[in-house]
Amino acid sequence: MRATINNCGGSGASFGANNAIDGDLNTQWSSNGDGDHAWIEIDLGKEFTIDAVGFRTRTMGSSAQISQFRVITDKGEMLGPFDIADASQVYYFPVNTTAQTLRFEVVKSSGGNTGAAEIEVYVAP
């Protein structure tokens, strides 16, 4: 899996995109002050049937927290929007799509360096 991002120092940076897909809740992807305009794109390497996504927002207490996001597939299909109650856990959302690339876009946030502590994609068996 490979992740690309907008405006944030590249996927290998300390708050780079790969931190959102590394399975470690102690690392995070952060945008560069993009707030509601932040996005991260995940390339799965080949097309899969996807039946769920998981998302845990990052937070800095009163800022940088995502409260709603959507997912756009490489085929242009929009999934969501999905609501996130808080930054305490990974929240899971059932979906039914086939895609190679998923673009996670922030719809609503508290602004600032929004991002994710973890993003998970579940493929059908």
VEXBANU-278561 format. One record per atom (N, C-alpha, C, CB): residue number from 1; x, y, z. Coordinates in Angstrom, 2 decimals, padded with zeros to 5 digits, always signed. Glycine has a CB too. Layout:
N
+-----+---------+---------+---------+
| pos |      px |      py |      pz |
+-----+---------+---------+---------+
| NUM |       X |       Y |       Z |
...
+-----+---------+---------+---------+
END
This chain:
125
+-----+---------+---------+---------+
| pos |      px |      py |      pz |
+-----+---------+---------+---------+
|   1 | +000.84 | -001.17 | +000.00 |
|   1 | +000.00 | +000.00 | +000.00 |
|   1 | +000.88 | +001.23 | +000.00 |
|   1 | -000.96 | +000.00 | +001.20 |
|   2 | +000.44 | +002.27 | -000.66 |
|   2 | +001.18 | +003.51 | -000.72 |
|   2 | +000.21 | +004.65 | -000.46 |
|   2 | +001.90 | +003.68 | -002.10 |
|   3 | +000.64 | +005.65 | +000.28 |
|   3 | -000.20 | +006.82 | +000.55 |
|   3 | +000.47 | +008.06 | +000.01 |
|   3 | -000.48 | +006.97 | +002.06 |
|   4 | -000.31 | +008.94 | -000.59 |
|   4 | +000.17 | +010.25 | -001.00 |
|   4 | -000.69 | +011.30 | -000.34 |
|   4 | +000.15 | +010.40 | -002.55 |
|   5 | -000.18 | +012.50 | -000.24 |
|   5 | -000.87 | +013.54 | +000.51 |
|   5 | -000.80 | +014.88 | -000.18 |
|   5 | -000.30 | +013.64 | +001.89 |
|   6 | -001.53 | +015.84 | +000.35 |
|   6 | -001.42 | +017.21 | -000.10 |
|   6 | -000.57 | +018.00 | +000.87 |
|   6 | -002.80 | +017.85 | -000.25 |
|   7 | +000.29 | +018.85 | +000.40 |
|   7 | +000.93 | +019.94 | +001.14 |
|   7 | +001.50 | +019.55 | +002.50 |
|   7 | -000.05 | +021.03 | +001.34 |
|   8 | +002.26 | +018.47 | +002.58 |
|   8 | +002.77 | +018.09 | +003.91 |
|   8 | +004.08 | +017.32 | +003.87 |
|   8 | +001.75 | +017.26 | +004.61 |
|   9 | +005.07 | +017.82 | +003.20 |
|   9 | +006.41 | +017.29 | +003.33 |
|   9 | +006.67 | +015.89 | +002.81 |
|   9 | +006.77 | +017.32 | +004.69 |
|  10 | +005.74 | +015.26 | +002.17 |
|  10 | +006.00 | +013.94 | +001.61 |
|  10 | +005.67 | +012.80 | +002.54 |
|  10 | +007.40 | +013.83 | +001.21 |
|  11 | +005.56 | +011.61 | +001.97 |
|  11 | +005.09 | +010.47 | +002.74 |
|  11 | +006.10 | +009.97 | +003.76 |
|  11 | +004.75 | +009.36 | +001.81 |
|  12 | +007.39 | +010.33 | +003.64 |
|  12 | +008.39 | +009.88 | +004.60 |
|  12 | +008.66 | +010.87 | +005.71 |
|  12 | +009.65 | +009.58 | +003.90 |
|  13 | +008.03 | +012.04 | +005.71 |
|  13 | +008.25 | +013.08 | +006.72 |
|  13 | +007.73 | +012.63 | +008.08 |
|  13 | +007.58 | +014.39 | +006.29 |
|  14 | +008.10 | +013.35 | +009.13 |
|  14 | +007.70 | +012.95 | +010.49 |
|  14 | +006.19 | +012.92 | +010.67 |
|  14 | +008.32 | +013.89 | +011.50 |
|  15 | +005.44 | +013.71 | +009.93 |
|  15 | +003.98 | +013.66 | +009.95 |
|  15 | +003.48 | +013.29 | +008.55 |
|  15 | +003.38 | +015.01 | +010.42 |
|  16 | +004.26 | +012.50 | +007.84 |
|  16 | +003.95 | +012.12 | +006.47 |
|  16 | +002.81 | +011.12 | +006.35 |
|  16 | +005.15 | +011.55 | +005.82 |
|  17 | +002.36 | +010.93 | +005.13 |
|  17 | +001.20 | +010.11 | +004.83 |
|  17 | +001.34 | +008.66 | +005.28 |
|  17 | +000.93 | +010.14 | +003.36 |
|  18 | +002.52 | +008.09 | +005.17 |
|  18 | +002.69 | +006.69 | +005.54 |
|  18 | +002.39 | +006.43 | +007.01 |
|  18 | +004.09 | +006.24 | +005.23 |
|  19 | +002.46 | +007.45 | +007.85 |
|  19 | +002.14 | +007.29 | +009.27 |
|  19 | +000.68 | +006.94 | +009.50 |
|  19 | +002.49 | +008.57 | +010.01 |
|  20 | -000.19 | +007.24 | +008.55 |
|  20 | -001.62 | +006.95 | +008.69 |
|  20 | -001.95 | +005.49 | +008.37 |
|  20 | -002.43 | +007.86 | +007.80 |
|  21 | -000.99 | +004.78 | +007.76 |
|  21 | -001.29 | +003.41 | +007.33 |
|  21 | -000.26 | +002.42 | +007.89 |
|  21 | -001.32 | +003.32 | +005.80 |
|  22 | +000.44 | +002.80 | +008.96 |
|  22 | +001.52 | +001.95 | +009.48 |
|  22 | +001.09 | +001.04 | +010.63 |
|  22 | +002.65 | +002.81 | +009.93 |
|  23 | -000.17 | +001.10 | +011.06 |
|  23 | -000.65 | +000.25 | +012.15 |
|  23 | -000.22 | +000.72 | +013.52 |
|  23 | -000.18 | -001.13 | +011.94 |
|  24 | +000.41 | +001.88 | +013.62 |
|  24 | +000.91 | +002.42 | +014.88 |
|  24 | +000.11 | +003.66 | +015.25 |
|  24 | +002.44 | +002.76 | +014.78 |
|  25 | -000.69 | +003.58 | +016.30 |
|  25 | -001.52 | +004.72 | +016.71 |
|  25 | -000.71 | +005.86 | +017.31 |
|  25 | -002.56 | +004.26 | +017.71 |
|  26 | +000.59 | +005.65 | +017.53 |
|  26 | +001.45 | +006.71 | +018.07 |
|  26 | +002.05 | +007.59 | +016.98 |
|  26 | +002.56 | +006.10 | +018.89 |
|  27 | +001.88 | +007.22 | +015.71 |
|  27 | +002.34 | +008.05 | +014.60 |
|  27 | +001.12 | +008.61 | +013.89 |
|  27 | +003.25 | +007.25 | +013.61 |
|  28 | +001.31 | +009.75 | +013.20 |
|  28 | +000.17 | +010.42 | +012.59 |
|  28 | +000.56 | +011.06 | +011.27 |
|  28 | -000.40 | +011.47 | +013.53 |
|  29 | -000.42 | +011.15 | +010.37 |
|  29 | -000.31 | +012.01 | +009.21 |
|  29 | -000.94 | +013.34 | +009.59 |
|  29 | -001.01 | +011.38 | +007.94 |
|  30 | -000.30 | +014.44 | +009.20 |
|  30 | -000.84 | +015.76 | +009.44 |
|  30 | -000.73 | +016.59 | +008.17 |
|  30 | -000.10 | +016.46 | +010.60 |
|  31 | -001.81 | +017.30 | +007.86 |
|  31 | -001.75 | +018.25 | +006.76 |
|  31 | -000.98 | +019.49 | +007.24 |
|  31 | -003.19 | +018.64 | +006.26 |
|  32 | -000.72 | +020.39 | +006.32 |
|  32 | +000.02 | +021.60 | +006.66 |
|  32 | -000.95 | +022.77 | +006.79 |
|  32 | +001.09 | +021.90 | +005.58 |
|  33 | -001.81 | +022.70 | +007.83 |
|  33 | -002.75 | +023.79 | +008.08 |
|  33 | -003.93 | +023.82 | +007.13 |
|  33 | -002.05 | +025.09 | +008.01 |
|  34 | -004.26 | +022.69 | +006.50 |
|  34 | -005.30 | +022.65 | +005.47 |
|  34 | -006.72 | +022.55 | +006.00 |
|  34 | -005.05 | +021.52 | +004.57 |
|  35 | -006.90 | +022.23 | +007.27 |
|  35 | -008.25 | +022.16 | +007.85 |
|  35 | -009.21 | +021.35 | +007.00 |
|  35 | -008.80 | +023.54 | +008.03 |
|  36 | -010.32 | +021.97 | +006.59 |
|  36 | -011.36 | +021.28 | +005.83 |
|  36 | -010.95 | +020.97 | +004.39 |
|  36 | -012.61 | +022.13 | +005.81 |
|  37 | -009.78 | +021.42 | +003.95 |
|  37 | -009.32 | +021.16 | +002.59 |
|  37 | -008.26 | +020.06 | +002.52 |
|  37 | -008.77 | +022.43 | +001.98 |
|  38 | -007.99 | +019.41 | +003.64 |
|  38 | -006.98 | +018.35 | +003.68 |
|  38 | -007.50 | +017.07 | +003.03 |
|  38 | -006.55 | +018.07 | +005.13 |
|  39 | -006.59 | +016.32 | +002.47 |
|  39 | -006.92 | +015.01 | +001.92 |
|  39 | -005.69 | +014.13 | +001.93 |
|  39 | -007.48 | +015.15 | +000.49 |
|  40 | -005.94 | +012.83 | +001.90 |
|  40 | -004.89 | +011.83 | +001.78 |
|  40 | -005.40 | +010.76 | +000.83 |
|  40 | -004.51 | +011.21 | +003.18 |
|  41 | -004.51 | +010.29 | -000.05 |
|  41 | -004.91 | +009.29 | -001.03 |
|  41 | -004.11 | +008.02 | -000.80 |
|  41 | -004.70 | +009.81 | -002.47 |
|  42 | -004.80 | +006.91 | -000.79 |
|  42 | -004.17 | +005.61 | -000.56 |
|  42 | -004.31 | +004.76 | -001.81 |
|  42 | -004.80 | +004.90 | +000.67 |
|  43 | -003.18 | +004.29 | -002.32 |
|  43 | -003.14 | +003.41 | -003.48 |
|  43 | -002.92 | +001.99 | -002.97 |
|  43 | -002.01 | +003.85 | -004.50 |
|  44 | -003.87 | +001.13 | -003.21 |
|  44 | -003.81 | -000.25 | -002.72 |
|  44 | -002.93 | -001.16 | -003.59 |
|  44 | -005.21 | -000.81 | -002.65 |
|  45 | -002.42 | -000.63 | -004.69 |
|  45 | -001.53 | -001.41 | -005.55 |
|  45 | -002.23 | -002.19 | -006.65 |
|  45 | -000.76 | -002.35 | -004.73 |
|  46 | -003.46 | -002.56 | -006.42 |
|  46 | -004.31 | -003.19 | -007.42 |
|  46 | -005.76 | -003.03 | -006.97 |
|  46 | -003.94 | -004.71 | -007.63 |
|  47 | -006.67 | -003.35 | -007.84 |
|  47 | -008.09 | -003.19 | -007.53 |
|  47 | -008.57 | -004.28 | -006.56 |
|  47 | -008.93 | -003.23 | -008.81 |
|  48 | -009.34 | -003.86 | -005.56 |
|  48 | -009.93 | -004.76 | -004.58 |
|  48 | -011.40 | -004.42 | -004.40 |
|  48 | -009.18 | -004.67 | -003.23 |
|  49 | -012.19 | -005.40 | -003.95 |
|  49 | -013.53 | -005.15 | -003.47 |
|  49 | -013.39 | -004.78 | -002.00 |
|  49 | -014.49 | -006.39 | -003.67 |
|  50 | -013.86 | -003.61 | -001.64 |
|  50 | -013.68 | -003.07 | -000.29 |
|  50 | -015.01 | -003.09 | +000.43 |
|  50 | -013.09 | -001.63 | -000.34 |
|  51 | -015.00 | -003.64 | +001.67 |
|  51 | -016.27 | -003.71 | +002.40 |
|  51 | -016.30 | -002.85 | +003.67 |
|  51 | -016.55 | -005.13 | +002.77 |
|  52 | -015.18 | -002.21 | +004.02 |
|  52 | -015.20 | -001.30 | +005.17 |
|  52 | -013.93 | -000.44 | +005.17 |
|  52 | -015.31 | -002.09 | +006.50 |
|  53 | -014.06 | +000.73 | +005.79 |
|  53 | -012.89 | +001.58 | +006.06 |
|  53 | -012.92 | +001.95 | +007.53 |
|  53 | -012.89 | +002.86 | +005.15 |
|  54 | -011.74 | +002.13 | +008.09 |
|  54 | -011.61 | +002.58 | +009.47 |
|  54 | -010.83 | +003.88 | +009.49 |
|  54 | -010.91 | +001.51 | +010.34 |
|  55 | -011.17 | +004.77 | +010.41 |
|  55 | -010.51 | +006.08 | +010.47 |
|  55 | -010.43 | +006.55 | +011.92 |
|  55 | -011.28 | +007.13 | +009.60 |
|  56 | -009.23 | +006.93 | +012.34 |
|  56 | -009.03 | +007.57 | +013.64 |
|  56 | -008.38 | +008.92 | +013.38 |
|  56 | -008.16 | +006.68 | +014.61 |
|  57 | -009.07 | +009.98 | +013.73 |
|  57 | -008.55 | +011.32 | +013.52 |
|  57 | -007.42 | +011.64 | +014.50 |
|  57 | -009.67 | +012.35 | +013.66 |
|  58 | -006.52 | +012.50 | +014.09 |
|  58 | -005.55 | +013.05 | +015.02 |
|  58 | -006.22 | +014.22 | +015.73 |
|  58 | -004.23 | +013.49 | +014.29 |
|  59 | -005.65 | +014.68 | +016.81 |
|  59 | -006.18 | +015.85 | +017.50 |
|  59 | -005.06 | +016.54 | +018.25 |
|  59 | -007.32 | +015.46 | +018.46 |
|  60 | -005.21 | +017.82 | +018.43 |
|  60 | -004.31 | +018.59 | +019.27 |
|  60 | -005.13 | +019.25 | +020.38 |
|  60 | -003.53 | +019.66 | +018.43 |
|  61 | -006.12 | +018.53 | +020.88 |
|  61 | -006.99 | +019.04 | +021.93 |
|  61 | -008.16 | +019.82 | +021.39 |
|  61 | -006.21 | +019.90 | +022.88 |
|  62 | -007.92 | +021.07 | +021.03 |
|  62 | -009.01 | +021.91 | +020.53 |
|  62 | -008.89 | +022.19 | +019.03 |
|  62 | -009.04 | +023.23 | +021.29 |
|  63 | -007.89 | +021.63 | +018.37 |
|  63 | -007.76 | +021.82 | +016.93 |
|  63 | -007.25 | +020.54 | +016.27 |
|  63 | -006.81 | +023.00 | +016.62 |
|  64 | -007.21 | +020.57 | +014.97 |
|  64 | -006.66 | +019.49 | +014.15 |
|  64 | -007.50 | +018.22 | +014.15 |
|  64 | -005.28 | +019.16 | +014.62 |
|  65 | -008.71 | +018.27 | +014.61 |
|  65 | -009.55 | +017.08 | +014.69 |
|  65 | -010.58 | +017.07 | +013.57 |
|  65 | -010.26 | +017.01 | +016.04 |
|  66 | -010.67 | +015.95 | +012.86 |
|  66 | -011.65 | +015.76 | +011.80 |
|  66 | -012.93 | +015.22 | +012.42 |
|  66 | -011.11 | +014.80 | +010.69 |
|  67 | -014.06 | +015.81 | +012.06 |
|  67 | -015.35 | +015.32 | +012.55 |
|  67 | -016.18 | +014.68 | +011.44 |
|  67 | -016.14 | +016.46 | +013.19 |
|  68 | -015.80 | +014.91 | +010.19 |
|  68 | -016.52 | +014.29 | +009.08 |
|  68 | -015.58 | +014.19 | +007.87 |
|  68 | -017.81 | +015.11 | +008.72 |
|  69 | -015.63 | +013.05 | +007.18 |
|  69 | -014.84 | +012.86 | +005.97 |
|  69 | -015.64 | +012.08 | +004.95 |
|  69 | -013.51 | +012.12 | +006.29 |
|  70 | -015.15 | +012.08 | +003.72 |
|  70 | -015.73 | +011.25 | +002.66 |
|  70 | -014.58 | +010.56 | +001.94 |
|  70 | -016.59 | +012.11 | +001.66 |
|  71 | -014.92 | +009.56 | +001.17 |
|  71 | -013.93 | +008.81 | +000.40 |
|  71 | -014.35 | +008.86 | -001.07 |
|  71 | -013.80 | +007.33 | +000.91 |
|  72 | -013.38 | +009.19 | -001.93 |
|  72 | -013.62 | +009.21 | -003.37 |
|  72 | -012.75 | +008.11 | -003.99 |
|  72 | -013.30 | +010.62 | -004.00 |
|  73 | -013.35 | +007.22 | -004.76 |
|  73 | -012.60 | +006.14 | -005.40 |
|  73 | -011.98 | +006.64 | -006.70 |
|  73 | -013.51 | +004.92 | -005.67 |
|  74 | -011.06 | +005.86 | -007.24 |
|  74 | -010.44 | +006.20 | -008.52 |
|  74 | -011.46 | +006.17 | -009.66 |
|  74 | -009.30 | +005.24 | -008.82 |
|  75 | -012.63 | +005.62 | -009.43 |
|  75 | -013.70 | +005.60 | -010.43 |
|  75 | -014.66 | +006.78 | -010.26 |
|  75 | -014.47 | +004.29 | -010.36 |
|  76 | -014.37 | +007.65 | -009.28 |
|  76 | -015.21 | +008.82 | -009.04 |
|  76 | -016.39 | +008.59 | -008.12 |
|  76 | -015.70 | +009.33 | -010.32 |
|  77 | -016.51 | +007.41 | -007.56 |
|  77 | -017.61 | +007.11 | -006.65 |
|  77 | -017.35 | +007.78 | -005.29 |
|  77 | -017.78 | +005.57 | -006.47 |
|  78 | -018.35 | +008.47 | -004.76 |
|  78 | -018.21 | +009.12 | -003.46 |
|  78 | -018.88 | +008.27 | -002.39 |
|  78 | -018.82 | +010.54 | -003.48 |
|  79 | -018.14 | +007.98 | -001.33 |
|  79 | -018.64 | +007.21 | -000.19 |
|  79 | -018.71 | +008.14 | +001.01 |
|  79 | -017.73 | +005.97 | +000.11 |
|  80 | -019.81 | +008.11 | +001.73 |
|  80 | -019.97 | +008.99 | +002.88 |
|  80 | -020.86 | +010.15 | +002.52 |
|  80 | -018.62 | +009.49 | +003.37 |
|  81 | -020.82 | +011.19 | +003.33 |
|  81 | -019.83 | +011.47 | +004.37 |
|  81 | -020.03 | +010.61 | +005.62 |
|  81 | -019.88 | +012.94 | +004.74 |
|  82 | -018.92 | +010.42 | +006.33 |
|  82 | -018.89 | +009.64 | +007.56 |
|  82 | -018.55 | +010.55 | +008.73 |
|  82 | -017.86 | +008.48 | +007.45 |
|  83 | -019.28 | +010.38 | +009.84 |
|  83 | -019.06 | +011.20 | +011.03 |
|  83 | -018.15 | +010.49 | +012.02 |
|  83 | -020.40 | +011.53 | +011.70 |
|  84 | -017.26 | +011.26 | +012.62 |
|  84 | -016.34 | +010.76 | +013.64 |
|  84 | -016.67 | +011.49 | +014.94 |
|  84 | -014.82 | +010.96 | +013.22 |
|  85 | -016.98 | +010.75 | +015.98 |
|  85 | -017.39 | +011.36 | +017.25 |
|  85 | -016.24 | +012.05 | +017.97 |
|  85 | -018.00 | +010.31 | +018.15 |
|  86 | -015.06 | +011.43 | +017.95 |
|  86 | -013.92 | +011.98 | +018.68 |
|  86 | -012.65 | +011.27 | +018.23 |
|  86 | -014.12 | +011.83 | +020.22 |
|  87 | -011.54 | +011.55 | +018.89 |
|  87 | -010.25 | +010.97 | +018.52 |
|  87 | -009.84 | +009.80 | +019.41 |
|  87 | -009.18 | +012.04 | +018.57 |
|  88 | -010.80 | +009.22 | +020.12 |
|  88 | -010.47 | +008.19 | +021.11 |
|  88 | -010.24 | +006.80 | +020.53 |
|  88 | -011.56 | +008.11 | +022.10 |
|  89 | -010.67 | +006.56 | +019.28 |
|  89 | -010.59 | +005.21 | +018.72 |
|  89 | -010.68 | +005.26 | +017.21 |
|  89 | -011.70 | +004.32 | +019.30 |
|  90 | -010.42 | +004.13 | +016.59 |
|  90 | -010.68 | +003.97 | +015.16 |
|  90 | -012.17 | +003.70 | +015.01 |
|  90 | -009.81 | +002.80 | +014.53 |
|  91 | -012.83 | +004.47 | +014.15 |
|  91 | -014.25 | +004.25 | +013.85 |
|  91 | -014.34 | +003.53 | +012.51 |
|  91 | -015.04 | +005.61 | +013.83 |
|  92 | -015.28 | +002.58 | +012.42 |
|  92 | -015.41 | +001.74 | +011.24 |
|  92 | -016.70 | +002.04 | +010.50 |
|  92 | -015.36 | +000.26 | +011.63 |
|  93 | -016.61 | +002.01 | +009.17 |
|  93 | -017.74 | +002.36 | +008.32 |
|  93 | -017.87 | +001.33 | +007.20 |
|  93 | -017.59 | +003.79 | +007.75 |
|  94 | -019.02 | +000.65 | +007.11 |
|  94 | -019.21 | -000.31 | +006.02 |
|  94 | -019.34 | +000.42 | +004.69 |
|  94 | -020.46 | -001.20 | +006.28 |
|  95 | -018.73 | -000.13 | +003.67 |
|  95 | -018.84 | +000.39 | +002.31 |
|  95 | -018.97 | -000.80 | +001.38 |
|  95 | -017.61 | +001.30 | +001.91 |
|  96 | -019.33 | -000.55 | +000.15 |
|  96 | -019.42 | -001.60 | -000.85 |
|  96 | -018.96 | -001.01 | -002.16 |
|  96 | -020.88 | -002.19 | -000.96 |
|  97 | -017.67 | -001.20 | -002.47 |
|  97 | -017.11 | -000.61 | -003.68 |
|  97 | -015.93 | -001.44 | -004.16 |
|  97 | -016.67 | +000.84 | -003.43 |
|  98 | -015.53 | -001.18 | -005.38 |
|  98 | -014.33 | -001.77 | -005.95 |
|  98 | -013.43 | -000.63 | -006.38 |
|  98 | -014.66 | -002.73 | -007.16 |
|  99 | -012.16 | -000.65 | -005.93 |
|  99 | -011.25 | +000.44 | -006.25 |
|  99 | -009.80 | +000.04 | -006.02 |
|  99 | -011.58 | +001.68 | -005.42 |
| 100 | -008.90 | +000.79 | -006.64 |
| 100 | -007.47 | +000.67 | -006.37 |
| 100 | -007.01 | +001.85 | -005.53 |
| 100 | -006.67 | +000.60 | -007.68 |
| 101 | -007.60 | +003.00 | -005.77 |
| 101 | -007.19 | +004.22 | -005.07 |
| 101 | -008.37 | +004.81 | -004.31 |
| 101 | -006.62 | +005.25 | -006.06 |
| 102 | -008.11 | +005.20 | -003.06 |
| 102 | -009.13 | +005.84 | -002.22 |
| 102 | -008.58 | +007.18 | -001.75 |
| 102 | -009.52 | +004.93 | -001.00 |
| 103 | -009.33 | +008.24 | -002.00 |
| 103 | -008.95 | +009.57 | -001.55 |
| 103 | -009.85 | +009.95 | -000.38 |
| 103 | -009.06 | +010.63 | -002.72 |
| 104 | -009.27 | +010.07 | +000.81 |
| 104 | -009.99 | +010.46 | +002.02 |
| 104 | -009.94 | +011.99 | +002.11 |
| 104 | -009.37 | +009.79 | +003.31 |
| 105 | -011.10 | +012.64 | +002.03 |
| 105 | -011.19 | +014.09 | +002.05 |
| 105 | -011.90 | +014.57 | +003.31 |
| 105 | -011.91 | +014.59 | +000.80 |
| 106 | -011.34 | +015.58 | +003.95 |
| 106 | -011.96 | +016.17 | +005.13 |
| 106 | -013.18 | +016.97 | +004.67 |
| 106 | -010.95 | +017.08 | +005.91 |
| 107 | -014.30 | +016.77 | +005.33 |
| 107 | -015.51 | +017.54 | +005.07 |
| 107 | -015.68 | +018.60 | +006.16 |
| 107 | -016.76 | +016.62 | +005.01 |
| 108 | -015.51 | +018.19 | +007.44 |
| 108 | -015.62 | +019.12 | +008.57 |
| 108 | -014.51 | +018.82 | +009.56 |
| 108 | -017.01 | +019.01 | +009.26 |
| 109 | -013.94 | +019.89 | +010.10 |
| 109 | -012.88 | +019.73 | +011.09 |
| 109 | -012.86 | +020.93 | +012.02 |
| 109 | -011.51 | +019.55 | +010.41 |
| 110 | -012.01 | +020.85 | +013.02 |
| 110 | -011.81 | +022.00 | +013.91 |
| 110 | -010.71 | +022.92 | +013.37 |
| 110 | -011.46 | +021.53 | +015.33 |
| 111 | -010.20 | +022.61 | +012.19 |
| 111 | -009.21 | +023.45 | +011.53 |
| 111 | -007.78 | +023.10 | +011.89 |
| 111 | -009.47 | +024.87 | +011.85 |
| 112 | -006.86 | +023.79 | +011.23 |
| 112 | -005.45 | +023.59 | +011.52 |
| 112 | -004.85 | +022.41 | +010.79 |
| 112 | -005.26 | +023.42 | +012.98 |
| 113 | -003.90 | +021.77 | +011.44 |
| 113 | -003.15 | +020.64 | +010.87 |
| 113 | -003.93 | +019.34 | +011.03 |
| 113 | -001.78 | +020.51 | +011.54 |
| 114 | -005.07 | +019.26 | +010.36 |
| 114 | -005.89 | +018.06 | +010.45 |
| 114 | -005.15 | +016.86 | +009.88 |
| 114 | -007.23 | +018.26 | +009.72 |
| 115 | -005.58 | +015.67 | +010.27 |
| 115 | -004.94 | +014.46 | +009.76 |
| 115 | -005.51 | +013.23 | +010.42 |
| 115 | -003.45 | +014.52 | +009.98 |
| 116 | -004.75 | +012.14 | +010.34 |
| 116 | -005.23 | +010.86 | +010.86 |
| 116 | -004.14 | +010.13 | +011.62 |
| 116 | -005.75 | +009.98 | +009.72 |
| 117 | -004.54 | +009.52 | +012.73 |
| 117 | -003.63 | +008.63 | +013.46 |
| 117 | -003.60 | +007.26 | +012.79 |
| 117 | -004.07 | +008.49 | +014.94 |
| 118 | -004.73 | +006.88 | +012.19 |
| 118 | -004.77 | +005.59 | +011.50 |
| 118 | -005.92 | +005.56 | +010.49 |
| 118 | -004.90 | +004.43 | +012.51 |
| 119 | -005.64 | +004.99 | +009.34 |
| 119 | -006.65 | +004.73 | +008.31 |
| 119 | -006.52 | +003.25 | +007.97 |
| 119 | -006.46 | +005.64 | +007.03 |
| 120 | -007.66 | +002.55 | +007.93 |
| 120 | -007.67 | +001.13 | +007.64 |
| 120 | -008.63 | +000.87 | +006.48 |
| 120 | -008.08 | +000.30 | +008.89 |
| 121 | -008.27 | -000.07 | +005.62 |
| 121 | -009.11 | -000.45 | +004.49 |
| 121 | -009.28 | -001.98 | +004.56 |
| 121 | -008.48 | +000.00 | +003.11 |
| 122 | -010.52 | -002.43 | +004.54 |
| 122 | -010.83 | -003.86 | +004.66 |
| 122 | -011.37 | -004.36 | +003.32 |
| 122 | -011.85 | -004.12 | +005.81 |
| 123 | -010.72 | -005.39 | +002.81 |
| 123 | -011.14 | -005.95 | +001.53 |
| 123 | -011.97 | -007.22 | +001.77 |
| 123 | -009.92 | -006.26 | +000.63 |
| 124 | -012.87 | -007.46 | +000.83 |
| 124 | -013.72 | -008.65 | +000.92 |
| 124 | -012.87 | -009.90 | +000.71 |
| 124 | -014.88 | -008.59 | -000.12 |
| 125 | -013.21 | -010.98 | +001.39 |
| 125 | -012.43 | -012.23 | +001.23 |
| 125 | -012.57 | -012.82 | -000.17 |
| 125 | -012.88 | -013.26 | +002.25 |
+-----+---------+---------+---------+
END
